[in-house]
C-alpha cells in the first residue's frame, strides 16, 4: 500500500498535474523566465564575472534547485539571455524594413533600421549583455558570439539588397563589407553604453546613417561609372 502511494506521488510529479490551476510544465516555464529576467538584471548591471547562482536566485526569488532545473551553470544562463535579446534586436531591425510604408527612400529605410538597432540598446542591461559580456569567457561562448556577428552581417546584406537591389558585389567583398558595418555599429553602441548614453540617440543614429549612406553612394557611383571595368 505504501509503495502504491509513493508510485502515485511520483506519477503526479511527472505527469503535468495541475496545482492551483497551473500545470507543472507551465510552472517550470515561469521559473525559467524568472531566471532569464534575473540574468539580464545581474549580468547587465554587475557583469557575468561578478554573478553567482546565489545572487541570481535572490533576484529571481527562487532556490538554487530551480536554477539547476533549467540551466547547467551560469554560462548556460548567460548565453540564453544573450541569444534571447540578440534575437529580439535582429527581429526589430528586420521588421523596421519589412513594415516600412511604401515609397520610402533608401536613406529613410536605413534610418529606420539604425533607429531600431539603437533603440533596442537604450536599455543598458541589454547593451552590456549583447555588446560586452560574452568576450573572453570560453571558446564555446566566443564561437556563439562570432556566429551572431556573422548572422547580423548576413542580415545587413539581405536588407541592403532589398532596399538597394542595384548592388552588385561578389560574395567575398559582400561578406567583408557586412562584417565591417557590423563592427562599426557594434563599436558605436559600445561607446554609447560606456559613455552612459551621454550622446543623444538621434545624434548616434544620424552619424551611423551618414556612414552607411556614404558606403551606398560610393558603391552606386562605382557601378554607374563608365570607367568601372577599366
Buried (B, 14 or more C-beta within 10 A) or exposed (E): EEEEEEEEEEEEEEEEEEEEEEEBEEBBEEBBEBBBEBBBBBBBBEEBEEBEBEBBBEBBEBEEEBBEEBBEEBBEBBBBBBBBBBEEBBEBBBEBBEEBEEEBEBBBBBBBBBBBBBBBBEBBBBBBBBBBBBEEBEEEBEEBBEEBBEBBBBBBBEBBBEBBEEBEBEEEEBBEBBBEBBEBBBEBBBEBBBEEBEEEBEEBBBEBBEBBBEBBEEBBEEEEEEEEEE
